[in-house]
Each structure stands twice: as C-alpha cells, then as structure tokens.
Amino acid sequence: MFVKQLNQLEIQALLLSIKSTMFYLPAVWCYKSETVNNSAAAELHFIDQVQAIVGPGCSNALDHVARLAAYWNIPIVTGLGENGIFNNKTTYPTLTRFAYCQCRIRSVFANTFTLFKWTNIALIYDHSDGPSEILGTTLKDGLPTSKYYPEVIGFYSEDKSYDAGKLLQEAAKNSRIIIFALHGNLLREFMLKAYDLGYAQSGDFVFMNVELFPFPSGYWGNNHWARNDSLDPIAKKAYESLLRVSLYFPIIPEWWNFTQRCKEMSQRDWNFTYGTEEVNYFVGAFHDAVIRLGSAINATLANGSDLSDGRVVTRRMWNYISHDITGDVVIDYKGDRNSSFALKDLNPVTGEFEFYIRYRPMRLLSQFLVILIYYLQSICQPYMVVIIAAFAVIVLSLIVGFLVYRRIEAERELNSTAWRVNYCDIKFRQAITQSAKFSLYSLATKESDAHSQDATNQTFTLVGVYNGDMVAVKKLKIGKIDVTRQVLLELKTIRSMHHENLTSFLGACVDPGHLCLLYEYCKKGSLQDVLLNDSIKLDWTFKVSLLKDVAKGMTYIHHSELGCHGRLTSSNCVVDGKFNVKITDYGLPSFRAMDNNFADKEDGAHSELQKLMWVAPENIRQLKCMGGSKKGDVYSFGIIMDEVMTRSVPYDSHRAFLEVNEIIQKVCSNMTPPFRPELLDFDASEDYISLMEKCWAQDPEVRPTFENIVKIINTFSGGKDVALVDRLLTRLEEYTSNLEDLVQERTQQLAQEKKKSELLLDEILPREVSEKLKQGLPVDPETYDMVTIYFSDIVGFTSLSAASSPLEVVALLNSLYSNFDSTIENFDVYKVETIGDAYMVVSGLPIRNGDNHVLNIARLALALLDVVARFIVPHKPAHKLQLRIGLHSGPVVAGVVGLKMPRYCLFGDTVNTASRMESNGAAQKIHISGDSKQLLDKLGQFQTELRGEVELKGKGSQVTYWLLREIDSVKFPNDGDSLKTANNKLNVSRESILKEKNQLTLDDSQSNKWTNEKANQNILTHSNDKYSSSIFTINVNTVSKTESPKENSLKSNLMKQSKIFPAK
C-alpha cells in the first residue's frame, strides 16, 4: 500500500526529471510466501527488464529480493528493512535502506547507559512476536560490543505458560535497569505486574521499551497505557517509570504538507480515510528513497556511466546527506540511514510520552565530509584531477596547521602552572579537634571513624585542606627541586591520568623547604590500615573485591605513559568511603629519585627498609627499585595478596626470629624454593594460592600480566560483582541499625547531661533566672525595694590559714560551707557568693516575700552561729571557729553579669552597708543595722540589744544593734522545773548524740570518724541556754545508703523532736 501511494503521488514528477525511461517501478508486496516474492522479482527482471527495484519493506521478503537484485546487479531501495542482517554488504551490495535500522537502537541504549552511568541491565523479550524477537536479538548481540552485558531473559508468550511476576523477579535479582522487547499489550501486563511488586513506584528501577512511532495496524501493538478500564490509573502510574526509545520526527513544513497530500489522495483515489491515524514514517521513507534513486540515475547518465551497472548507481546513493520530508537523511558508507532517535518520558499531567533526549546520527564534521565527498563525485570528470589536487593541498595544509596548533597547545599546557600549589594555601588539620557544640550526627561520625587513626598520625599520609577539599599531602625530604622540562613532562603525564582506581593528582608544592605532593584524600586510610583493623569484617568476597580494584588500577598504569608504578605496597593503596581501593603515590620519577637520596638518614632508613618487603628480588639486586618494572609490580601484588588473606604485615610469621634486613637478604638470595611468606592456615582456594605464587615467582617471565590477573580474579567471584553489592547493602543496613541504637543511647546520655547541666545552673543561679536563660529569654536588671543581706567571715582566718597547708585550708572551707549550704536550704534565701572565708546570702529576691526577708535572714544567722559553735576543724580539732555576721536591709538592683560563668550579682549601697556591718562586728555576734532593727521590731519575735553608734566607712556614724535570739517561736512554761523539762525534750545535746552513736557496732576508729565527719556534715544542732528557742536541722539528703537501721532511726527521732524551718 505504501509503494502504491508513493507511485501515484511522486513517481510522475520523478520520471520527468529522469533522462532515461529504461526502468519500471511497480509495487512489490510483502508476501508471506518465499516463492511468491521470488516469482514477483523474477517477473520484474526477466519480463519487465527493470533497472531498479523499490521495496519490499518486510525483512523476510526483502532478504530474498535483495539477494536476487545483487545477483542481477540491480539497485534496490527500501523504506523499511529494519533487520540487522542487511548490514552485510557482501551479501546485499546493491541495497540502500532509507528507514531506520535496529542495529542503531543498541547505540541509543548504550549512550543512555553511559549518560546515566547504569551498569546492571536486564533484557526481557518475547520469542513468539516477530518484531520483539528482532529487537531482542539485536540488543542481545549488539550491547556487548559497547561493553554492556545485559542479563537476557527470553520467553514464549504463545504457549501462555509464562509468569510475568517471576520473570520480573528474576531480572530484579541482579538488575535495576530492565529493557522490554514486547508487544504493546504484553508490555502493559508486565508494567502492571511491576507495580504490584512495588518496582514501578519505588524509584529503584527504570524500565525501557521501544516504539519507533505509533503503528495502529497492530505491528507493534498498542503501547499506550490507557485501555479505558479500571486499571488505567494504576497503569498510568506504572508507566511513569518507563522510558521509551522512538524515532525523532522533526516538526517541519515539508512533512506536514506531505502528510496532508497523502490523506487527500487516499480519500479521493481509494476512498480511504485516515481519521485520527497519521501517515506513518514508512511512507515518507519510501518517498525519500525514490527521490534519491532518481537523482542517482540522473547523475550516472550525466557522467556517461553504464546504467546497467547497478553497483555504480548504488554507490552514488551512499555517503549522502540531504534535507528531505523526513528530516535530515544521512546515508552512510554502507548504504544505511543513520536515523535520529529520541528518548521519551511520560508526562504525568498529559499522560503522553514527550521528548526528553535526542540522539543525533553524526556530528557536524562528519556530515560536512559526507557532503564534500558527494559533491566531488557529482562534478564533471575533466576537472576531477585539478579538484582532487587542490583538495589534497587543502587537506595537507589543514593537517600541518592542526599539528602546529597541537604543538603550540602542548607547549602552552606544558608551561602551565596549574599544578603549582602555594604551601600557605594548605591548611593542615589539628591532631584532635573538638567543638563545644556538637550534634547527634557528629557523635555518629566520631563513632563510625573510631577505628581510623587520626590523619596526622598516619605513617604515610598527612591530611590538609586545599581549596576547601580534604587532600592527602606527601611531604618530600628534599630541600628544593629544579623545575626542568623533564619534571614538567612528568607533571603533565600524571595530571592526565584518571581512573576510578587511582587517586587524582591535585598538584605539587615546590617552595624551598616545603616540597610536597597533593593527592585525592580517602578517609578510610590505607589498605594496610583496613587489613590490620579487627573491627572491620572482611569476608572472602570483600577481599576479592579489594584485590580486583588494585589489579584494575595497575592495569591502567601499565597501559599509560607511566608504564609501571615501582612502589606498590599496601600502604600505597588507599580506601575511600565506599570501600573502593585506589592506588596512590605513583609517577614523578624525578621527584622520587631525589627524595630517595635522603633515605639513609636516621629518620627514614627504617621506613625505606620496610618498603623493600614489597620489592621484587631482581630489582633489589640490580638497584632498580626506584624506577621499578612491570614484573616487579606483579611481585608486589603477590605480597599484597598474602596481606589481604592473612590480614597481617608481610612475613609476619618470620618476624619473630628474623630482622627486616635479614628477611630481605633471604628474599634476594637464590634459595630453592625461594624465600617467601609462609602459607600457614591459609583460608583460600587453590586457585588463589596458585595465582599468588605465580605473582611472586623467582623468574619474572613466569609472572602474569595484570590483565590476566583481573580475569583470574573474576573467576573467584563467578565474574560478577553482585554478591559484593548485596553484602555491602546488608552491611550498610546493619550499620544503620547500629547507628540508630547509638543515636538513641547518645540521646539518652545527652538528656542526662542536659539535666545535670540544668541542675548545676540552678545551683549557680536562682531557679527563676536559670529558667529564663534556658528558654533563651533575656534577664533584665531588676530593682528590689527591700531585701535583707547577710555577710559573714571567720574571725582569725588569716592566722589559721598561715598555720595550715593549702590543702587543709581548702578542706576546712569545703567542710564548713557545705554545712552552711545545707543549713540555708531550710530558709527562703539565696546564696550570692563565697570569697575566701566570706559568705554572702540575701532574702527577698528574685521572688519578693514581703517583710519575711528579714525574718529568714535573722533565723539563718542564729542557725549559722550554732553551726560554727558545734563545728570541728578537721586538722585542728581543738581549735574553735568564730563567726562574725553583719545584716542590713534596703533596696538593691540585681541582674545576671557575663556569658561565661554568669553570676547573679547585687548592686547598690545596701550591699556596701551590709559588708560594713560585718567588718565592724564582733566574734560570734550578729551585727544589724537600724533598718533591719525596725523590720524585726515589726515582727516582734526577736530580742535585740543596742550597741550604740559605730563609725562606718563611707556612711559616717550609725546606730547599730546586736541580734540576740528569737523569742516567740516556742511557748515555754513559767517555772524553772518545767523549763528544764522542756529543754530536755527540745534540745538534743551533742553528748547525747555521741552516746547514741557509741551504742552502734562500730570500732573506735569508726566512731571517731563518725564523730568528726557526721557531726559536721549531717547533723546541725542549735540549742539555746536561755530556753528561748530551739532550732534543729538535719541534712536528710546526705544520709548514706550504707548506714544501719539504728542510725536512721536515731535521725528520725531527732527530726520528730525538733522544729524544722523548710525553704519557701
């Protein structure tokens, strides 16, 4: 049908342009019978005596007709013929194809895989469907030529025994990119099943198929997701993970006009209506084929060539480019069209596949050369020699110019200083870096890197920061180096080396005294570090993967300008964060040669001697170890194989009784068998041991190349890296689980530490103030109209300190003020500070308490006097401490001062006056101001005594008083006997406590210790000889958990017999 339409549409105009009428172009159909196709072709040749054939389109019919045309030497063109078998121009020398070729599709897939770095690929195709079979076979055979090896899964849909789910699960075991070569209806079934398995919506899989263009006849089936059924929403969602390869159709006026004329002619001449169907690609391809065939015949006639020579006419259609109705028509040197393809993605809004990436057939330069060749072939013969000569001169000039340009560019690149690094630009890491602020992530990072040594402590690696990136710095022992042309060539060579298993060379510093080389930094350290770290678990597959990385990197080095490494050791193989092994410290022989001249110095002799453990014996004997050799690198790899399997240093079993230099001497000797590492309890396969022994063989010629080593290592793991990937994923899951537990544990620890910090802050600052600070709220200074301030110090503290050691003074103050701190907990007061022997307390802030501030301070002062009276100096038990106390009431301003160790401070004249009251007081007396006296008189609970006028510094003469006792806290009987009885009940003397204590089952030393420590720390007794008051406090929180029940009973009884003033 296509050829008939084309004949009627274009053939008349074509015939008018052709100067000969010695050929005939009938319609050749795609008959299923081979006999019918051959008979039709024979009729055209023998009866009609045609000189060119157009069609057929189907591959099976074209196969036979094209073979006959080749035998008859007749040119044949087609607008289809997609099968890759027609690439063979030995069999089909007169065939020219103007449509796409399946063989080009594999390049589209290969380019896509390269673009997105996809490697794990599976191909599922149906043998029962003709187009699917052709596409599947093409990809199966073609992708390996591009170094992609898909897992091929074929099935027969016609027997109905296939299971789409099982086929998908089989592909998903090892692959994440799945190609479908399926009929359109079958494709929807597989995509729905992929959705049911969770593959389509997970984002872990990509599906691909081919629909070159919509073809409603059913050739490829309906590749759209919609079927107007209940599964359409799911199908649409599944198709969002599908990428589609199609022919690229340019939106050009020529194609649109052509399709409209086809539709009009079909309706007018054959009563066929296209409806929503579009004119397909084949019609346009046949149109272009006939046009190009006519042009080739005209050119052949114009050139005087024999039109009966079909090969001459055919060659005029090859190496051709033009712009026709189907876009750019590029016919290559084999007579096949290089079509443009497009990669499409489903638009979830419109539900249609839209253009995503275009794959062009040829680059601009290639197209230009094709046009130029075609033009030279089409011009007149007499001028051919002149034109060819001119063209040769032009080409020669271009080549010479290009070579000169390359030479200039090479010199410019050689003299470039892009490799040069200023030493001051390298920021070296500190050995230990900590921050006052840390996060859960930093905790996890420290835990995960706990096994790694600090970079600055590694033997071969110093870590720095250059241009914001971590770099490994290799310092050289030489003082300076001359940057000669040879050095520049070496730097250029090493900078051009890039491989996944080589660390990138980042630059060199040649500043005198600071010579060093900068390489890519790998945070896991060297391979030697990993092997000697028992916390890193390495199974067989993992070890094989590490060795394979080393072998691949060395293969690249041996094929580069460098030729060999020469210093291959396990410490020169580093491991990145993904456990990929990369080779470092390669190249730059000029740097190494000068650096090795300093190897005999004391700081480097032992290190250089250790490196000889990996050097081949022939290189040590011939002093070639600095330059190295390819076979020497293989020997070094054999030693590394021993390290990897035993996870120990080389010759570990020999080092117990041999020195390093003795081992090297034995290696270099001609012992039989040669001296090598012992294979004791070697958990490896025989193939592994055999490869290792070949690598360190005495005869260098026996050692294999690294290409062969890679192939042998592949056999250890079945040639696949899948197991390694699965193991890495499993290990990553385990690490994630451990990390979650670690985060939870550290979170709990963080909460506990936060609680401790908050408690400590509450001890330093008033609770109300600390709560504001914890919430990030400002604490503004605040004025308080009336508070009472307590000041005290120890009388004679200076002389006591002079007679005591510093440790005894600290122990004294700690014991005394611990008792004071325990006492003030029972009163509504706030301890401001202690300075030396001075003790400052205030009441009435930050929470105002009316006039109770003077009541709390007065009671506290009386209690502390009693504490001091009962206190025993630890190192001078006979010495009695005396306290001097001063009180004053008045207004103050309070606020938080400072960010580090913030203090809640008081300001105002009231503070100074209270301090003066203390300094002008007397031992074991409470000196109060007139303002405090007035407030106490309002309460009427305290007895005071006039002291008289006292000269206060900065205040002048002031009338002050002594606070004697509290008089209204307890009601007492009037007669003496009753008073005595009451006193016996309310006052517990120190002697009675000691008597109770002596009844416990403690020896004398324990009793004495309890007397001096417990009496000072746990029990505070205040009894008044005048029977006016009794105040008794016990620090219950300091009761030891190991005290006997009788001790606890004693303290309970004391609590019941006493009046306790709780903190408000």
Protein Blocks (a to p, Z undefined) as FASTA:
>chain_A
ZZmmmmmmmmmmmmmmpcbfcbccddddddfblklmmmmmmmmmmmnopabdedjfblkl
mmmmmmmmmmnopacddfehmbfklmpmmlmmmbccfbdcfklmmmmmmmmmmmnopabd
cddddfkbmklmmmmmmmmmmmmmnopacddddddfklopacfklmmmmmmmmpcbdcdd
ddfklmmmmmmmmmmnommmnopaccddddfbacfkomnopabfbeoiaklmmmmmmmmm
pccddddddddfklmmmmmmmmmmmmmmnopafkjaccdfklmmmmmmmmmmmmmmmmmm
mnopafklmklmmmmmgoiadddfkopadddfkopacdddddddddfklopacdfbdcdf
bdfklmmmmmmmmmmmmmcfklmmmmmmmmmmmmmmmmmmmmmmmmmmmmmmmmpcklpc
cfklpccddfbdcdfbdcfklmmmmmmmmmpccfklpmklccddeehiacdddddfbfbd
cddfklmmmmmmmmmpccfkbccdfbdcfbehiaccdddddfkbpfklmmmmmklccdfk
lmmmmmmmmmmmmmmmmmmmnopnolacfklpccdfkopacdeheejkllmmmmmmmmmp
mklmmmmmmmmmmpcfklmmnopmmnopfklmmmmmmmmmmmmmnopaehklmmmmpcfk
lmmmmmmpccdcddddddehiacdfklmmmmmmmmgmblklpccfklmmmmmmmmnoopa
klmmmmmmmmmmmmmmmmmmmmmmmmmmmmmmmmmmmmmmmmmpcfklmmmmmnopacdd
dddfbdcddddddehklmmmmmpcfklmmmmmmmmmmmmmmmmmmpccddfbdehjbccd
dehiabdghjmlmmmmmmmmmmmmmmmmmpccfklmkbccdddddddddddddddedjeh
padddedjklmmmmmmmmmmcehiacddfklmmmmmmnopaccddfbjcddehklpaddd
ddfbdcklpccdfbfklmmmmmmmmpccfklmmmmmmmpccdfklmmmmmmmmmmmmpcc
dddfklpaccddddfklpcfkbcfklmmmmmmmmmmpccdddZZ
